[in-house]
Amino acid sequence: MGCRTRPIRDIEVINLGGLPEAEALRLLGVDEQVNDLSGKTK
């Protein structure tokens, strides 16, 4: 069995400490119910 690998992508680390939870989630692109806010559909 072969092992498929994916290309490595850039990784960005964001320190969300000290932000209210709702604001941190919004910055990540989701609302408080963890719904995608990007407008993209699967």
PDB file of N, H, CA, C and O in Angstrom:
ATOM      1  N   MET A   1       0.831  -1.176   0.000  1.00  0.00           N
ATOM      2  CA  MET A   1       0.000   0.000   0.000  1.00  0.00           C
ATOM      3  C   MET A   1       0.878   1.242   0.000  1.00  0.00           C
ATOM      4  O   MET A   1       1.806   1.365   0.800  1.00  0.00           O
ATOM      5  N   GLY A   2       0.573   2.158  -0.907  1.00  0.00           N
ATOM      6  H   GLY A   2      -0.180   2.059  -1.557  1.00  0.00           H
ATOM      7  CA  GLY A   2       1.341   3.398  -0.986  1.00  0.00           C
ATOM      8  C   GLY A   2       0.807   4.432  -0.018  1.00  0.00           C
ATOM      9  O   GLY A   2      -0.352   4.394   0.397  1.00  0.00           O
ATOM     10  N   CYS A   3       1.661   5.330   0.318  1.00  0.00           N
ATOM     11  H   CYS A   3       2.602   5.361  -0.019  1.00  0.00           H
ATOM     12  CA  CYS A   3       1.272   6.409   1.231  1.00  0.00           C
ATOM     13  C   CYS A   3       1.204   7.698   0.424  1.00  0.00           C
ATOM     14  O   CYS A   3       2.199   8.124  -0.163  1.00  0.00           O
ATOM     15  N   ARG A   4       0.037   8.311   0.397  1.00  0.00           N
ATOM     16  H   ARG A   4      -0.771   7.965   0.874  1.00  0.00           H
ATOM     17  CA  ARG A   4      -0.104   9.586  -0.303  1.00  0.00           C
ATOM     18  C   ARG A   4       0.302  10.711   0.631  1.00  0.00           C
ATOM     19  O   ARG A   4      -0.054  10.718   1.809  1.00  0.00           O
ATOM     20  N   THR A   5       1.035  11.640   0.103  1.00  0.00           N
ATOM     21  H   THR A   5       1.324  11.635  -0.854  1.00  0.00           H
ATOM     22  CA  THR A   5       1.412  12.802   0.899  1.00  0.00           C
ATOM     23  C   THR A   5       0.803  14.045   0.271  1.00  0.00           C
ATOM     24  O   THR A   5       0.565  14.103  -0.935  1.00  0.00           O
ATOM     25  N   ARG A   6       0.563  15.005   1.091  1.00  0.00           N
ATOM     26  H   ARG A   6       0.755  14.958   2.071  1.00  0.00           H
ATOM     27  CA  ARG A   6       0.029  16.282   0.620  1.00  0.00           C
ATOM     28  C   ARG A   6       1.151  17.314   0.699  1.00  0.00           C
ATOM     29  O   ARG A   6       2.025  17.220   1.560  1.00  0.00           O
ATOM     30  N   PRO A   7       1.125  18.287  -0.190  1.00  0.00           N
ATOM     31  CA  PRO A   7       2.162  19.321  -0.123  1.00  0.00           C
ATOM     32  C   PRO A   7       2.039  20.133   1.168  1.00  0.00           C
ATOM     33  O   PRO A   7       0.936  20.350   1.670  1.00  0.00           O
ATOM     34  N   ILE A   8       3.148  20.568   1.683  1.00  0.00           N
ATOM     35  H   ILE A   8       4.044  20.392   1.274  1.00  0.00           H
ATOM     36  CA  ILE A   8       3.153  21.386   2.896  1.00  0.00           C
ATOM     37  C   ILE A   8       2.705  22.793   2.528  1.00  0.00           C
ATOM     38  O   ILE A   8       3.156  23.357   1.531  1.00  0.00           O
ATOM     39  N   ARG A   9       1.835  23.343   3.323  1.00  0.00           N
ATOM     40  H   ARG A   9       1.468  22.885   4.133  1.00  0.00           H
ATOM     41  CA  ARG A   9       1.347  24.704   3.107  1.00  0.00           C
ATOM     42  C   ARG A   9       1.881  25.617   4.199  1.00  0.00           C
ATOM     43  O   ARG A   9       2.350  25.157   5.241  1.00  0.00           O
ATOM     44  N   ASP A  10       1.803  26.899   3.946  1.00  0.00           N
ATOM     45  H   ASP A  10       1.422  27.272   3.100  1.00  0.00           H
ATOM     46  CA  ASP A  10       2.208  27.870   4.964  1.00  0.00           C
ATOM     47  C   ASP A  10       1.321  27.720   6.190  1.00  0.00           C
ATOM     48  O   ASP A  10       0.121  27.468   6.081  1.00  0.00           O
ATOM     49  N   ILE A  11       1.924  27.878   7.340  1.00  0.00           N
ATOM     50  H   ILE A  11       2.899  28.083   7.428  1.00  0.00           H
ATOM     51  CA  ILE A  11       1.191  27.794   8.604  1.00  0.00           C
ATOM     52  C   ILE A  11       1.298  29.148   9.289  1.00  0.00           C
ATOM     53  O   ILE A  11       2.384  29.712   9.420  1.00  0.00           O
ATOM     54  N   GLU A  12       0.169  29.649   9.717  1.00  0.00           N
ATOM     55  H   GLU A  12      -0.714  29.191   9.611  1.00  0.00           H
ATOM     56  CA  GLU A  12       0.147  30.927  10.433  1.00  0.00           C
ATOM     57  C   GLU A  12      -0.370  30.683  11.837  1.00  0.00           C
ATOM     58  O   GLU A  12      -1.428  30.079  12.017  1.00  0.00           O
ATOM     59  N   VAL A  13       0.364  31.146  12.826  1.00  0.00           N
ATOM     60  H   VAL A  13       1.223  31.636  12.680  1.00  0.00           H
ATOM     61  CA  VAL A  13      -0.030  30.988  14.215  1.00  0.00           C
ATOM     62  C   VAL A  13      -0.592  32.315  14.693  1.00  0.00           C
ATOM     63  O   VAL A  13       0.043  33.359  14.544  1.00  0.00           O
ATOM     64  N   ILE A  14      -1.774  32.271  15.261  1.00  0.00           N
ATOM     65  H   ILE A  14      -2.290  31.423  15.381  1.00  0.00           H
ATOM     66  CA  ILE A  14      -2.423  33.476  15.767  1.00  0.00           C
ATOM     67  C   ILE A  14      -2.680  33.287  17.251  1.00  0.00           C
ATOM     68  O   ILE A  14      -3.339  32.325  17.645  1.00  0.00           O
ATOM     69  N   ASN A  15      -2.173  34.187  18.079  1.00  0.00           N
ATOM     70  H   ASN A  15      -1.637  34.969  17.760  1.00  0.00           H
ATOM     71  CA  ASN A  15      -2.418  34.133  19.513  1.00  0.00           C
ATOM     72  C   ASN A  15      -3.741  34.838  19.791  1.00  0.00           C
ATOM     73  O   ASN A  15      -3.843  36.058  19.657  1.00  0.00           O
ATOM     74  N   LEU A  16      -4.743  34.071  20.176  1.00  0.00           N
ATOM     75  H   LEU A  16      -4.660  33.080  20.285  1.00  0.00           H
ATOM     76  CA  LEU A  16      -6.069  34.616  20.439  1.00  0.00           C
ATOM     77  C   LEU A  16      -6.315  34.832  21.929  1.00  0.00           C
ATOM     78  O   LEU A  16      -7.428  35.162  22.339  1.00  0.00           O
ATOM     79  N   GLY A  17      -5.282  34.646  22.731  1.00  0.00           N
ATOM     80  H   GLY A  17      -4.378  34.378  22.398  1.00  0.00           H
ATOM     81  CA  GLY A  17      -5.411  34.838  24.166  1.00  0.00           C
ATOM     82  C   GLY A  17      -5.799  36.266  24.493  1.00  0.00           C
ATOM     83  O   GLY A  17      -5.278  37.208  23.896  1.00  0.00           O
ATOM     84  N   GLY A  18      -6.698  36.429  25.425  1.00  0.00           N
ATOM     85  H   GLY A  18      -7.121  35.664  25.911  1.00  0.00           H
ATOM     86  CA  GLY A  18      -7.131  37.745  25.856  1.00  0.00           C
ATOM     87  C   GLY A  18      -8.318  38.293  25.080  1.00  0.00           C
ATOM     88  O   GLY A  18      -8.900  39.299  25.484  1.00  0.00           O
ATOM     89  N   LEU A  19      -8.690  37.658  23.978  1.00  0.00           N
ATOM     90  H   LEU A  19      -8.217  36.840  23.650  1.00  0.00           H
ATOM     91  CA  LEU A  19      -9.855  38.096  23.219  1.00  0.00           C
ATOM     92  C   LEU A  19     -11.103  37.394  23.732  1.00  0.00           C
ATOM     93  O   LEU A  19     -11.030  36.248  24.177  1.00  0.00           O
ATOM     94  N   PRO A  20     -12.243  38.066  23.677  1.00  0.00           N
ATOM     95  CA  PRO A  20     -13.490  37.369  24.002  1.00  0.00           C
ATOM     96  C   PRO A  20     -13.694  36.220  23.008  1.00  0.00           C
ATOM     97  O   PRO A  20     -13.286  36.321  21.851  1.00  0.00           O
ATOM     98  N   GLU A  21     -14.318  35.142  23.454  1.00  0.00           N
ATOM     99  H   GLU A  21     -14.650  35.060  24.394  1.00  0.00           H
ATOM    100  CA  GLU A  21     -14.488  33.958  22.613  1.00  0.00           C
ATOM    101  C   GLU A  21     -15.179  34.284  21.285  1.00  0.00           C
ATOM    102  O   GLU A  21     -14.748  33.806  20.235  1.00  0.00           O
ATOM    103  N   ALA A  22     -16.231  35.082  21.319  1.00  0.00           N
ATOM    104  H   ALA A  22     -16.581  35.469  22.172  1.00  0.00           H
ATOM    105  CA  ALA A  22     -16.966  35.401  20.090  1.00  0.00           C
ATOM    106  C   ALA A  22     -16.072  36.115  19.085  1.00  0.00           C
ATOM    107  O   ALA A  22     -16.139  35.836  17.888  1.00  0.00           O
ATOM    108  N   GLU A  23     -15.239  37.030  19.559  1.00  0.00           N
ATOM    109  H   GLU A  23     -15.184  37.257  20.531  1.00  0.00           H
ATOM    110  CA  GLU A  23     -14.327  37.766  18.670  1.00  0.00           C
ATOM    111  C   GLU A  23     -13.273  36.832  18.083  1.00  0.00           C
ATOM    112  O   GLU A  23     -12.965  36.913  16.894  1.00  0.00           O
ATOM    113  N   ALA A  24     -12.719  35.948  18.910  1.00  0.00           N
ATOM    114  H   ALA A  24     -12.969  35.883  19.876  1.00  0.00           H
ATOM    115  CA  ALA A  24     -11.717  34.997  18.429  1.00  0.00           C
ATOM    116  C   ALA A  24     -12.309  34.081  17.359  1.00  0.00           C
ATOM    117  O   ALA A  24     -11.669  33.826  16.339  1.00  0.00           O
ATOM    118  N   LEU A  25     -13.519  33.589  17.584  1.00  0.00           N
ATOM    119  H   LEU A  25     -14.039  33.797  18.412  1.00  0.00           H
ATOM    120  CA  LEU A  25     -14.168  32.729  16.596  1.00  0.00           C
ATOM    121  C   LEU A  25     -14.426  33.483  15.296  1.00  0.00           C
ATOM    122  O   LEU A  25     -14.242  32.935  14.209  1.00  0.00           O
ATOM    123  N   ARG A  26     -14.854  34.743  15.408  1.00  0.00           N
ATOM    124  H   ARG A  26     -15.004  35.188  16.291  1.00  0.00           H
ATOM    125  CA  ARG A  26     -15.122  35.540  14.211  1.00  0.00           C
ATOM    126  C   ARG A  26     -13.843  35.735  13.401  1.00  0.00           C
ATOM    127  O   ARG A  26     -13.874  35.683  12.172  1.00  0.00           O
ATOM    128  N   LEU A  27     -12.728  35.959  14.078  1.00  0.00           N
ATOM    129  H   LEU A  27     -12.703  36.002  15.076  1.00  0.00           H
ATOM    130  CA  LEU A  27     -11.444  36.104  13.382  1.00  0.00           C
ATOM    131  C   LEU A  27     -11.051  34.823  12.644  1.00  0.00           C
ATOM    132  O   LEU A  27     -10.373  34.866  11.618  1.00  0.00           O
ATOM    133  N   LEU A  28     -11.489  33.684  13.188  1.00  0.00           N
ATOM    134  H   LEU A  28     -12.040  33.650  14.022  1.00  0.00           H
ATOM    135  CA  LEU A  28     -11.200  32.396  12.549  1.00  0.00           C
ATOM    136  C   LEU A  28     -12.211  32.047  11.464  1.00  0.00           C
ATOM    137  O   LEU A  28     -12.053  31.048  10.762  1.00  0.00           O
ATOM    138  N   GLY A  29     -13.248  32.868  11.326  1.00  0.00           N
ATOM    139  H   GLY A  29     -13.376  33.680  11.896  1.00  0.00           H
ATOM    140  CA  GLY A  29     -14.218  32.662  10.255  1.00  0.00           C
ATOM    141  C   GLY A  29     -15.417  31.820  10.618  1.00  0.00           C
ATOM    142  O   GLY A  29     -16.079  31.271   9.737  1.00  0.00           O
ATOM    143  N   VAL A  30     -15.711  31.706  11.910  1.00  0.00           N
ATOM    144  H   VAL A  30     -15.173  32.152  12.626  1.00  0.00           H
ATOM    145  CA  VAL A  30     -16.899  30.971  12.339  1.00  0.00           C
ATOM    146  C   VAL A  30     -17.655  31.806  13.360  1.00  0.00           C
ATOM    147  O   VAL A  30     -17.086  32.701  13.985  1.00  0.00           O
ATOM    148  N   ASP A  31     -18.957  31.508  13.530  1.00  0.00           N
ATOM    149  H   ASP A  31     -19.420  30.782  13.022  1.00  0.00           H
ATOM    150  CA  ASP A  31     -19.729  32.217  14.540  1.00  0.00           C
ATOM    151  C   ASP A  31     -19.758  31.390  15.828  1.00  0.00           C
ATOM    152  O   ASP A  31     -19.107  30.349  15.920  1.00  0.00           O
ATOM    153  N   GLU A  32     -20.512  31.859  16.813  1.00  0.00           N
ATOM    154  H   GLU A  32     -21.041  32.705  16.738  1.00  0.00           H
ATOM    155  CA  GLU A  32     -20.534  31.184  18.122  1.00  0.00           C
ATOM    156  C   GLU A  32     -21.124  29.779  18.062  1.00  0.00           C
ATOM    157  O   GLU A  32     -20.871  28.972  18.956  1.00  0.00           O
ATOM    158  N   GLN A  33     -21.905  29.470  17.027  1.00  0.00           N
ATOM    159  H   GLN A  33     -22.110  30.126  16.301  1.00  0.00           H
ATOM    160  CA  GLN A  33     -22.449  28.124  16.848  1.00  0.00           C
ATOM    161  C   GLN A  33     -21.547  27.313  15.914  1.00  0.00           C
ATOM    162  O   GLN A  33     -21.936  26.240  15.452  1.00  0.00           O
ATOM    163  N   VAL A  34     -20.367  27.814  15.641  1.00  0.00           N
ATOM    164  H   VAL A  34     -20.051  28.685  16.016  1.00  0.00           H
ATOM    165  CA  VAL A  34     -19.346  27.195  14.792  1.00  0.00           C
ATOM    166  C   VAL A  34     -19.858  26.991  13.361  1.00  0.00           C
ATOM    167  O   VAL A  34     -19.565  25.974  12.732  1.00  0.00           O
ATOM    168  N   ASN A  35     -20.619  27.960  12.853  1.00  0.00           N
ATOM    169  H   ASN A  35     -20.856  28.787  13.364  1.00  0.00           H
ATOM    170  CA  ASN A  35     -21.043  27.955  11.464  1.00  0.00           C
ATOM    171  C   ASN A  35     -20.029  28.729  10.631  1.00  0.00           C
ATOM    172  O   ASN A  35     -19.583  29.803  11.035  1.00  0.00           O
ATOM    173  N   ASP A  36     -19.663  28.191   9.474  1.00  0.00           N
ATOM    174  H   ASP A  36     -20.025  27.319   9.146  1.00  0.00           H
ATOM    175  CA  ASP A  36     -18.696  28.820   8.583  1.00  0.00           C
ATOM    176  C   ASP A  36     -19.237  30.158   8.102  1.00  0.00           C
ATOM    177  O   ASP A  36     -20.355  30.225   7.592  1.00  0.00           O
ATOM    178  N   LEU A  37     -18.462  31.219   8.258  1.00  0.00           N
ATOM    179  H   LEU A  37     -17.554  31.164   8.673  1.00  0.00           H
ATOM    180  CA  LEU A  37     -18.872  32.543   7.826  1.00  0.00           C
ATOM    181  C   LEU A  37     -18.198  32.962   6.527  1.00  0.00           C
ATOM    182  O   LEU A  37     -18.383  34.093   6.077  1.00  0.00           O
ATOM    183  N   SER A  38     -17.427  32.081   5.924  1.00  0.00           N
ATOM    184  H   SER A  38     -17.277  31.163   6.290  1.00  0.00           H
ATOM    185  CA  SER A  38     -16.676  32.438   4.719  1.00  0.00           C
ATOM    186  C   SER A  38     -17.546  32.503   3.473  1.00  0.00           C
ATOM    187  O   SER A  38     -17.122  33.040   2.450  1.00  0.00           O
ATOM    188  N   GLY A  39     -18.756  31.964   3.546  1.00  0.00           N
ATOM    189  H   GLY A  39     -19.101  31.528   4.377  1.00  0.00           H
ATOM    190  CA  GLY A  39     -19.625  31.951   2.380  1.00  0.00           C
ATOM    191  C   GLY A  39     -19.359  30.764   1.462  1.00  0.00           C
ATOM    192  O   GLY A  39     -20.039  30.595   0.450  1.00  0.00           O
ATOM    193  N   LYS A  40     -18.370  29.941   1.813  1.00  0.00           N
ATOM    194  H   LYS A  40     -17.818  30.078   2.635  1.00  0.00           H
ATOM    195  CA  LYS A  40     -18.063  28.754   1.011  1.00  0.00           C
ATOM    196  C   LYS A  40     -18.970  27.613   1.437  1.00  0.00           C
ATOM    197  O   LYS A  40     -19.337  27.504   2.607  1.00  0.00           O
ATOM    198  N   THR A  41     -19.327  26.769   0.488  1.00  0.00           N
ATOM    199  H   THR A  41     -19.028  26.858  -0.462  1.00  0.00           H
ATOM    200  CA  THR A  41     -20.110  25.569   0.809  1.00  0.00           C
ATOM    201  C   THR A  41     -19.269  24.363   0.479  1.00  0.00           C
ATOM    202  O   THR A  41     -18.386  24.413  -0.377  1.00  0.00           O
ATOM    203  N   LYS A  42     -19.557  23.274   1.172  1.00  0.00           N
ATOM    204  H   LYS A  42     -20.274  23.234   1.867  1.00  0.00           H
ATOM    205  CA  LYS A  42     -18.807  22.035   0.943  1.00  0.00           C
ATOM    206  C   LYS A  42     -19.273  21.331  -0.301  1.00  0.00           C
ATOM    207  O   LYS A  42     -18.749  20.271  -0.644  1.00  0.00           O
TER     208      LYS A  42
END
